[in-house]
Amino acid sequence: MRSMSQIIMRKRLFEIIEIANADDKISAVYDKAMIVIICISIIPLFFKTTAPIFTMIDITTGAIFIIDYILRLITADYRYNKHSITSFIRYPFSPFAIIDVLSILPAFLPLNAGLKLFRLLRLGKALRTLKFLRYSKSFNIIMEVIHNQKKSLAAVCYLAFGYVLLSALIMYSVEPESFENFFYAVYWSVVTLTTVGYGDIYPVSVIGRIVSMLSSFMGIAIVALPTGIITAGFMSELEHKHDEIYNDKQKP
């Protein structure tokens, strides 16, 4: 059986490595230190050449990321509020845990510089920028909004997916000579739906251009739907958190 002191220590450790509360100065220092370390770790990405200082940065920051990952792993039960072994099995498959592992792997590249396949792990350095999201309160709010509005967003995704296939099928039927196969029609539909318009594939017939114009108008409406849902949910969540802070201050 774990002693009470060990439980308290692990809980406090979890509070420190997680996003700091307003009154937790130690956790705030830890968050800021990790942000600085992440910034330092991506410095070698700005240069094409290699240097001993870059190797030292990779190894040092990689070691710190390993320690951070281990601390998060051994306190995973507090993250999921389930004090069982399933929490420790579940955490390595979480999105941020996967990002952490991919960010750690490039630190071992100097030991395997001769392996071409292993050089692909250098891409993991770029993923270190995603670690910033862990310390972004705005990102966490957006993730909460997406979770709360998942049914509405799922409905919009189904609508967009169906519209992409429908418009691609119509365009492929009225102007097959403009597309090598149906995949190119789907590609054109996605580009048109998102109003990107690369111009590499475009209709040349009158009917095709009419379909393209209608598709563009519909695309604007469909793309605007998830934006409106997330914006409304984000504002609602901000108001909710503001009310919580105000109520806490009003308590004696």
N, C-alpha and C positions, 0 to 999 in steps of 0.2 A: 504494500500500500504506500502511496506517495504521502509524504509528510505535508502538513499544512504550509510550512515555509516554502517548499518546492512549488506548491500550487500557486501561492501568492507571487513567487518570483516569476513563474512562467506567465502569469496573467499580467504582471507589470511589464514584462518583456514584450508581450503582445501589444500592450498600450503604447509602448515606446516606438516600436517599428511600424505601427499603423499611423495613419494621418493624424496629426496632433489635434487635440482639443484646444479650445481657447486658453485654458488654464494649465496646460501641460507643457512647461518650458523645455523639459528634457526631450520630449518627443518632437517638439518644434525644431530643436537644434539638430536632432537626428535627421529629420526630413530635409532641412537645409543642407546639411553635410552630404546627404546622398544626392541631392540635386547638383551640388558642386562636383561630386565625383563623376556623375553621369556626364556632365559637361566636359570634364577633363578626359574621360574615356573616349569621346568621339573626336578629339583633336586630331589623332592620326588620320582620320578620314579626309581631312582637308588637304592632305599632301599625297602625291603619287609615289614619292620616294619613301624608303624606309630608313630609320635611324635608330641607334641604340636607345635614345630617349623614348621613342615610340614603343619599342619592345618593353621597356620598363613600365611605361604607362599601362600597356595591355596586361602585363602580369600583375601589377599592383592593383589596378581597378578590378581585374578579374577575381583576384583573391578576396577583395572586399565584397564583390557581388556574390561570391560563393558563401561567405559568412552570412550575408543578408538573406540568402536563399535558405540556408540551414535554419536560421532563426525563425523565418516564416514557416518553415516546414514543421518544426517542433512545437509551434504554437498554433497549428492549423485547427485544432479542436475548438479554440476560442473564436476563430474566424467563422466557423459554421455553427457555433453553439451546440456542438455535439461532442461530448467527451468520450469518443470511441475511436477505434482504429480506422474506421471508415473515413474519418476526416483527414487523416494522414495519407490515405490512399487517394482521396479525392483531390487534394490540393495540387499535386504535380500535374494534373490534367487541366487545371484552370488556365485561362488565357494569359494572365500575368506570370504564372509560374513557367509556362512554356516560353514566354518572352525572356524570362530570367535565364533559363537554361541555354537558349540560343545566344544570349548576350555573354554568357560565361565561356562558351566553347572557343571563341577566337583567342582567348587568353593563352590557350595551349598551342597556338599555331607556331611560335618560334621553335617548339620542340619537334615539329613535324613539317618543317619548311619544304622538304623535298617531295612531299606528297601533293600532287596536283589536285586530287579529289578533295583533300582536306583544306585546300586553299579556298574552296567554296564557302567554308565556314566564316570567311572574312565578312560575308554579307551579314553575319550576326552582329557585327559592330554597328551597322546602320539601324538594327532593331533596338539598340540601346536608347535611341531617341524616344521610343515608345514607353520607356520606363518613366518618362516625365508625367505621363498620364496618371500614374499611380498617385502622384502627389498633387494632382489638379482637382480641387473641390468642384469646379464647374463641370469637369468631365464626369465625376461621380454623380452629380445631379442629373446630367444628361442621360447617363446609364439608368438611373432610377426612373426617369421619365420614359425611356424606351421600354423598360420592364413594365411600368404601369400602363402604358399605351400599346402593349404588344399586340392586342387583338385588333385594334384599329390599324396599326402599321402593317400587320399581316394581311388584312383585307386589302390595303392599298397595294402591297407587293403582289398579291394574287391578281389584282386588276391590271397592274403594270405588266406582269408576265403574260397574261392573256392578251393584252393589247399588242405587245411586241410580236407575239406569234401571229395574231390576226392580221396586223398591218404588213408583216413580212410575207405572209401567205398571199394577201391581196396583191401586193407589189410584184411578187414573184410570178403571179398568174397573169397580170396585165403587161408586164415588161420583163419576160424571162431572159431576153438577150443582154440585159444590163448586169446580170448576176451569173457567176460561174456555177453556183449551186445554192441550195436553200440557206446554208449557213451565212453566205454573203448577204442574203436578204435580211436575215435576222440581225446581222451586224449593222446594216443600214438602218433598220428599224430602231435599234438601241441608240445609235448616234443621233437619229432624228428625234427620238423620244426625249433624250437628254438635252436637245437643242445645241449639241456640240458642233455638228456640221463640218466634218473634216474635208469634204469635197472630193474624196477619192472615189466614191460611188454615188451616182446621182441619176435620176430618171431623165430620159430624153424625149419620151412621148408626151402628148398632151394629157392623156389619161393618167400616166405615171406622175406627172407634175401635180395634177389635181389631188391625187392620193397623197402625195408628199406634203402638200400644203395643209390638207385636213389632218394628216398625221402630226404635223408640227404644232398645230393649234391644240390638238388633244394632248400632245406631249407636255406642253406648258402646264395644262390643267392637272395632269397626273403627277408631274414632278412637284407641283406646288402643294399637293395634298399632304405628303409626309412632313414637309417643311412647316406647314400650318399646325399640324398635330403636335410636333415636337416643340414648336415655339409656344403654343398655348400651354402644354404640359410643363415646360420649363418655367414660364411665368407663374403658373399655379404652384409649382414646387418652391420657387423662391418666396412667394407670399406665405406659404405654409411654414417654411423655416424661419422667416422673419417673425411670424406670429409666435413660434415656439421660443425664440430668443426673447421677445418682448414679454411673454408670460413668465419666463424664468426670472427675468429682472424684476418683475412685479411681486414675485414671491418673497415673503419676509425672511 
